[in-house]
Amino acid sequence: MMQCSVYYRIVNGLDMAAKYEKRLEGYLPEKGQVRSLVLTEKQFAHMKVLVGDVSPQESDVTGNSLTSL
């Protein structure tokens, strides 16, 4: 199993994603694994909830919003 915690940040473009990845490099643990995955807005929108419900925070986010949850 790979996932223990998942964090995400919505950014405008690949340059901004690279900026935040570079910032994270300063906080990496000495052991373990940290992975980064960049998705387009369209790919992110196709995410499915397989167990549980959509949170109230997620319900308030529209396709035009840039909201960090």
C-alpha positions as CSV (number, residue, x, y, z in Angstrom):
1,M,0.0,0.0,0.0
2,M,1.4,3.4,-0.9
3,Q,-0.9,6.1,0.6
4,C,-0.7,7.3,4.1
5,S,-1.6,11.0,3.6
6,V,-2.6,13.0,0.6
7,Y,-2.2,16.8,0.3
8,Y,-3.0,18.9,-2.7
9,R,-2.6,22.4,-3.9
10,I,-4.3,24.0,-6.9
11,V,-1.9,26.2,-9.0
12,N,-2.0,28.1,-12.3
13,G,0.3,26.2,-14.7
14,L,3.3,24.0,-14.7
15,D,5.7,26.8,-13.7
16,M,3.8,27.4,-10.5
17,A,3.7,23.6,-9.8
18,A,7.5,23.4,-10.3
19,K,7.9,26.4,-7.9
20,Y,5.9,24.5,-5.1
21,E,7.7,21.2,-5.7
22,K,11.0,23.1,-5.3
23,R,9.8,24.6,-2.1
24,L,8.8,21.2,-0.8
25,E,12.3,19.9,-1.4
26,G,13.4,21.9,1.6
27,Y,11.1,20.0,3.9
28,L,11.5,16.4,2.8
29,P,12.1,13.8,5.5
30,E,15.3,11.8,5.6
31,K,13.4,8.5,5.4
32,G,10.3,7.4,3.7
33,Q,8.8,8.5,0.3
34,V,7.3,11.7,-0.9
35,R,5.7,11.7,-4.3
36,S,4.4,14.5,-6.5
37,L,1.8,14.2,-9.2
38,V,0.7,17.0,-11.5
39,L,-2.8,16.8,-12.9
40,T,-4.6,19.1,-15.3
41,E,-7.9,20.7,-14.1
42,K,-9.8,18.4,-16.5
43,Q,-8.0,15.3,-15.1
44,F,-8.7,16.4,-11.5
45,A,-12.4,16.9,-12.3
46,H,-12.7,13.3,-13.4
47,M,-11.8,12.0,-9.9
48,K,-14.5,9.7,-8.4
49,V,-15.5,9.2,-4.8
50,L,-15.5,5.4,-4.3
51,V,-16.3,5.4,-0.6
52,G,-18.0,8.0,1.5
53,D,-19.6,11.3,0.5
54,V,-18.3,14.5,-1.0
55,S,-17.4,16.9,1.8
56,P,-19.3,20.2,2.2
57,Q,-16.0,22.0,1.3
58,E,-15.8,20.1,-2.0
59,S,-19.5,20.9,-2.8
60,D,-18.7,24.6,-2.6
61,V,-15.9,24.4,-5.2
62,T,-16.9,25.0,-8.8
63,G,-14.8,24.4,-11.9
64,N,-14.0,28.1,-12.0
65,S,-12.8,28.4,-8.4
66,L,-9.2,28.2,-7.2
67,T,-9.7,27.1,-3.6
68,S,-7.3,25.4,-1.3
69,L,-9.0,23.0,1.0
